[in-house]
Amino acid sequence: MKNILCSIFGHKPPVYAKKGWFSPGQEYAKVHKNITIDGIGRQHADVYSECPRCKESFKLCKIHLP
């Protein structure tokens, strides 16, 4: 179930999660490769993470793979 704050302001990035044994900014995320290859030969991927507020997985960013 989505948190009301997530509905209004969007998901909370994992770097602002409650601190644990890891340092801030070192939380794990999952990379999902796309089959898309652009004009310069780079493959695209999406990075998903878990919102610390509602525990829902969301797209954190897009990256280029080498």
N, C-alpha and C positions, 0 to 999 in steps of 0.2 A: 504494500500500500504506500502510495506516494505521500510524503510529508507535505503539509500545507506550505511551509517555507520553500520547499523545492518547487512546488507549483507556481509560486509567486516570483521567486528570485532565481530559480534554476538550481541544479545540483551543486553541492558543496565540493570543491576540489579536494582530493585526498590529502594534500599537503597540510590542510587545516584540521585534519582528524586529531582525535585524542592521541597524545604522544605515547608510544609504546617502547619496545626494545630497540626500534630503528630510529634513525634520525629523520627529522622533517624533510620531505621531498624524496625519500627513498622507499616509498610504498610501492608494492607490486602492481602491475597493470598487465593486461592481456593484449597482444598484438594479433589482429585479424588481417591476413593478407587479402588483397583484392587481385583479380586477374588482370586488372587494368595496367597497361604499360604505356607511358606517355611518349611523345615524339623524341625525347632524348634518351629513351631506353630505361627509364627508372620505373620500378614497380611501386605501386601505392599500397598503403596499409592504414588501417584505423586502429587507434589505441583506446581500449575500454578500461574503465576503472569502476570501483564501487563507491557510491556516495556514502560518506560516513553518517549522514543524517537518516536516510531512508533505506540504505542497503541495496538500492537498485543499481544495476549496471548501466553506465551511460558512456557515450563517446566523449573521450577526453580531448583527443586531437587526431590529426591526420599526419602521416609521415611518409617520406620517400625511403625506399629500401635501396641499398647499393646494388 
